[in-house]
């Protein structure tokens, strides 16, 4: 039984780490997209 709990704890930790990586990648993607939008709209405003 303790081995099962350790395995569950390990799986849960790996899942949390995976979620954190996904959130960081998503945030970076959104930040890049927002910068692209600012660049594009800036070109139209200046034109």
Backbone atoms as SQL, in Angstrom:
CREATE TABLE atoms (id INTEGER PRIMARY KEY, chain TEXT, resi INTEGER, resn TEXT, atom TEXT, x REAL, y REAL, z REAL);
INSERT INTO atoms VALUES
  (1, 'A', 1, 'UNK', 'N', 0.815, -1.217, 0.000),
  (2, 'A', 1, 'UNK', 'CA', 0.000, 0.000, 0.000),
  (3, 'A', 1, 'UNK', 'C', 0.853, 1.273, 0.000),
  (4, 'A', 2, 'UNK', 'N', 1.872, 1.401, 0.856),
  (5, 'A', 2, 'UNK', 'CA', 2.700, 2.614, 0.811),
  (6, 'A', 2, 'UNK', 'C', 3.354, 2.825, -0.560),
  (7, 'A', 3, 'UNK', 'N', 3.707, 1.728, -1.244),
  (8, 'A', 3, 'UNK', 'CA', 4.298, 1.860, -2.579),
  (9, 'A', 3, 'UNK', 'C', 3.306, 2.497, -3.541),
  (10, 'A', 4, 'UNK', 'N', 2.030, 2.120, -3.415),
  (11, 'A', 4, 'UNK', 'CA', 0.994, 2.700, -4.271),
  (12, 'A', 4, 'UNK', 'C', 0.864, 4.204, -4.018),
  (13, 'A', 5, 'UNK', 'N', 0.928, 4.594, -2.769),
  (14, 'A', 5, 'UNK', 'CA', 0.815, 6.015, -2.409),
  (15, 'A', 5, 'UNK', 'C', 2.014, 6.787, -2.963),
  (16, 'A', 6, 'UNK', 'N', 3.207, 6.205, -2.836),
  (17, 'A', 6, 'UNK', 'CA', 4.401, 6.860, -3.385),
  (18, 'A', 6, 'UNK', 'C', 4.293, 7.017, -4.896),
  (19, 'A', 7, 'UNK', 'N', 3.777, 5.985, -5.561),
  (20, 'A', 7, 'UNK', 'CA', 3.612, 6.043, -7.021),
  (21, 'A', 7, 'UNK', 'C', 2.605, 7.128, -7.394),
  (22, 'A', 8, 'UNK', 'N', 1.503, 7.198, -6.679),
  (23, 'A', 8, 'UNK', 'CA', 0.497, 8.231, -6.946),
  (24, 'A', 8, 'UNK', 'C', 1.074, 9.624, -6.715),
  (25, 'A', 9, 'UNK', 'N', 1.834, 9.766, -5.636),
  (26, 'A', 9, 'UNK', 'CA', 2.451, 11.061, -5.323),
  (27, 'A', 9, 'UNK', 'C', 3.431, 11.459, -6.431),
  (28, 'A', 10, 'UNK', 'N', 4.219, 10.502, -6.902),
  (29, 'A', 10, 'UNK', 'CA', 5.183, 10.763, -7.972),
  (30, 'A', 10, 'UNK', 'C', 4.465, 11.151, -9.270),
  (31, 'A', 11, 'UNK', 'N', 3.411, 10.421, -9.623),
  (32, 'A', 11, 'UNK', 'CA', 2.637, 10.735, -10.829),
  (33, 'A', 11, 'UNK', 'C', 2.015, 12.121, -10.731),
  (34, 'A', 12, 'UNK', 'N', 1.492, 12.446, -9.561),
  (35, 'A', 12, 'UNK', 'CA', 0.862, 13.752, -9.353),
  (36, 'A', 12, 'UNK', 'C', 1.887, 14.875, -9.511),
  (37, 'A', 13, 'UNK', 'N', 3.079, 14.677, -8.947),
  (38, 'A', 13, 'UNK', 'CA', 4.142, 15.679, -9.052),
  (39, 'A', 13, 'UNK', 'C', 4.547, 15.875, -10.509),
  (40, 'A', 14, 'UNK', 'N', 4.700, 14.778, -11.249),
  (41, 'A', 14, 'UNK', 'CA', 5.051, 14.880, -12.671),
  (42, 'A', 14, 'UNK', 'C', 3.961, 15.630, -13.435),
  (43, 'A', 15, 'UNK', 'N', 2.719, 15.360, -13.093),
  (44, 'A', 15, 'UNK', 'CA', 1.591, 16.032, -13.747),
  (45, 'A', 15, 'UNK', 'C', 1.623, 17.532, -13.457),
  (46, 'A', 16, 'UNK', 'N', 1.900, 17.901, -12.214),
  (47, 'A', 16, 'UNK', 'CA', 1.978, 19.319, -11.844),
  (48, 'A', 16, 'UNK', 'C', 3.106, 20.016, -12.603),
  (49, 'A', 17, 'UNK', 'N', 4.247, 19.346, -12.715),
  (50, 'A', 17, 'UNK', 'CA', 5.384, 19.925, -13.442),
  (51, 'A', 17, 'UNK', 'C', 5.019, 20.093, -14.914),
  (52, 'A', 18, 'UNK', 'N', 4.359, 19.094, -15.484),
  (53, 'A', 18, 'UNK', 'CA', 3.918, 19.185, -16.876),
  (54, 'A', 18, 'UNK', 'C', 2.959, 20.340, -17.078),
  (55, 'A', 19, 'UNK', 'N', 2.025, 20.521, -16.149),
  (56, 'A', 19, 'UNK', 'CA', 1.078, 21.641, -16.232),
  (57, 'A', 19, 'UNK', 'C', 1.807, 22.978, -16.160),
  (58, 'A', 20, 'UNK', 'N', 2.789, 23.074, -15.295),
  (59, 'A', 20, 'UNK', 'CA', 3.539, 24.327, -15.146),
  (60, 'A', 20, 'UNK', 'C', 4.288, 24.661, -16.431),
  (61, 'A', 21, 'UNK', 'N', 4.890, 23.644, -17.057),
  (62, 'A', 21, 'UNK', 'CA', 5.589, 23.878, -18.326),
  (63, 'A', 21, 'UNK', 'C', 4.607, 24.335, -19.399),
  (64, 'A', 22, 'UNK', 'N', 3.446, 23.678, -19.458),
  (65, 'A', 22, 'UNK', 'CA', 2.433, 24.042, -20.450),
  (66, 'A', 22, 'UNK', 'C', 1.964, 25.483, -20.242),
  (67, 'A', 23, 'UNK', 'N', 1.730, 25.856, -18.988),
  (68, 'A', 23, 'UNK', 'CA', 1.282, 27.223, -18.695),
  (69, 'A', 23, 'UNK', 'C', 2.346, 28.240, -19.078),
  (70, 'A', 24, 'UNK', 'N', 3.597, 27.927, -18.826),
  (71, 'A', 24, 'UNK', 'CA', 4.683, 28.848, -19.174),
  (72, 'A', 24, 'UNK', 'C', 4.796, 29.000, -20.690),
  (73, 'A', 25, 'UNK', 'N', 4.683, 27.882, -21.413),
  (74, 'A', 25, 'UNK', 'CA', 4.747, 27.943, -22.873),
  (75, 'A', 25, 'UNK', 'C', 3.569, 28.732, -23.427),
  (76, 'A', 26, 'UNK', 'N', 2.386, 28.522, -22.866),
  (77, 'A', 26, 'UNK', 'CA', 1.195, 29.236, -23.318),
  (78, 'A', 26, 'UNK', 'C', 1.332, 30.729, -23.052),
  (79, 'A', 27, 'UNK', 'N', 1.828, 31.089, -21.886),
  (80, 'A', 27, 'UNK', 'CA', 2.013, 32.505, -21.550),
  (81, 'A', 27, 'UNK', 'C', 3.014, 33.153, -22.502),
  (82, 'A', 28, 'UNK', 'N', 4.088, 32.456, -22.823),
  (83, 'A', 28, 'UNK', 'CA', 5.088, 33.002, -23.750),
  (84, 'A', 28, 'UNK', 'C', 4.482, 33.178, -25.138),
  (85, 'A', 29, 'UNK', 'N', 3.674, 32.218, -25.570),
  (86, 'A', 29, 'UNK', 'CA', 3.022, 32.307, -26.879),
  (87, 'A', 29, 'UNK', 'C', 2.074, 33.502, -26.928),
  (88, 'A', 30, 'UNK', 'N', 1.287, 33.681, -25.877),
  (89, 'A', 30, 'UNK', 'CA', 0.341, 34.803, -25.824),
  (90, 'A', 30, 'UNK', 'C', 1.100, 36.130, -25.811),
  (91, 'A', 31, 'UNK', 'N', 2.188, 36.187, -25.062),
  (92, 'A', 31, 'UNK', 'CA', 2.992, 37.416, -25.007),
  (93, 'A', 31, 'UNK', 'C', 3.542, 37.751, -26.392),
  (94, 'A', 32, 'UNK', 'N', 4.055, 36.737, -27.094),
  (95, 'A', 32, 'UNK', 'CA', 4.577, 36.961, -28.448),
  (96, 'A', 32, 'UNK', 'C', 3.470, 37.402, -29.396),
  (97, 'A', 33, 'UNK', 'N', 2.308, 36.774, -29.293),
  (98, 'A', 33, 'UNK', 'CA', 1.182, 37.143, -30.151),
  (99, 'A', 33, 'UNK', 'C', 0.739, 38.575, -29.867),
  (100, 'A', 34, 'UNK', 'N', 0.707, 38.952, -28.612),
  (101, 'A', 34, 'UNK', 'CA', 0.315, 40.319, -28.250),
  (102, 'A', 34, 'UNK', 'C', 1.309, 41.325, -28.822),
  (103, 'A', 35, 'UNK', 'N', 2.588, 40.993, -28.778),
  (104, 'A', 35, 'UNK', 'CA', 3.601, 41.893, -29.347),
  (105, 'A', 35, 'UNK', 'C', 3.421, 42.005, -30.858),
  (106, 'A', 36, 'UNK', 'N', 3.125, 40.893, -31.513),
  (107, 'A', 36, 'UNK', 'CA', 2.876, 40.924, -32.960),
  (108, 'A', 36, 'UNK', 'C', 1.689, 41.822, -33.282),
  (109, 'A', 37, 'UNK', 'N', 0.630, 41.717, -32.491),
  (110, 'A', 37, 'UNK', 'CA', -0.561, 42.551, -32.709),
  (111, 'A', 37, 'UNK', 'C', -0.210, 44.024, -32.522),
  (112, 'A', 38, 'UNK', 'N', 0.563, 44.326, -31.490),
  (113, 'A', 38, 'UNK', 'CA', 0.982, 45.724, -31.273),
  (114, 'A', 38, 'UNK', 'C', 1.806, 46.233, -32.453),
  (115, 'A', 39, 'UNK', 'N', 2.694, 45.388, -32.965),
  (116, 'A', 39, 'UNK', 'CA', 3.519, 45.787, -34.113),
  (117, 'A', 39, 'UNK', 'C', 2.650, 46.064, -35.338),
  (118, 'A', 40, 'UNK', 'N', 1.697, 45.178, -35.606),
  (119, 'A', 40, 'UNK', 'CA', 0.829, 45.329, -36.781),
  (120, 'A', 40, 'UNK', 'C', -0.056, 46.562, -36.642),
  (121, 'A', 41, 'UNK', 'N', -0.688, 46.729, -35.494),
  (122, 'A', 41, 'UNK', 'CA', -1.578, 47.884, -35.323),
  (123, 'A', 41, 'UNK', 'C', -0.780, 49.180, -35.317),
  (124, 'A', 42, 'UNK', 'N', 0.440, 49.141, -34.824),
  (125, 'A', 42, 'UNK', 'CA', 1.297, 50.324, -34.843),
  (126, 'A', 42, 'UNK', 'C', 1.601, 50.768, -36.263),
  (127, 'A', 43, 'UNK', 'N', 1.765, 49.806, -37.154),
  (128, 'A', 43, 'UNK', 'CA', 2.030, 50.138, -38.556),
  (129, 'A', 43, 'UNK', 'C', 0.829, 50.837, -39.183),
  (130, 'A', 44, 'UNK', 'N', -0.375, 50.382, -38.841),
  (131, 'A', 44, 'UNK', 'CA', -1.579, 50.998, -39.406),
  (132, 'A', 44, 'UNK', 'C', -1.801, 52.399, -38.851),
  (133, 'A', 45, 'UNK', 'N', -1.506, 52.575, -37.579),
  (134, 'A', 45, 'UNK', 'CA', -1.709, 53.885, -36.950),
  (135, 'A', 45, 'UNK', 'C', -0.740, 54.905, -37.547),
  (136, 'A', 46, 'UNK', 'N', 0.494, 54.477, -37.800),
  (137, 'A', 46, 'UNK', 'CA', 1.507, 55.380, -38.348),
  (138, 'A', 46, 'UNK', 'C', 1.248, 55.701, -39.822),
  (139, 'A', 47, 'UNK', 'N', 0.573, 54.805, -40.525),
  (140, 'A', 47, 'UNK', 'CA', 0.374, 54.971, -41.979),
  (141, 'A', 47, 'UNK', 'C', -0.633, 56.023, -42.341);
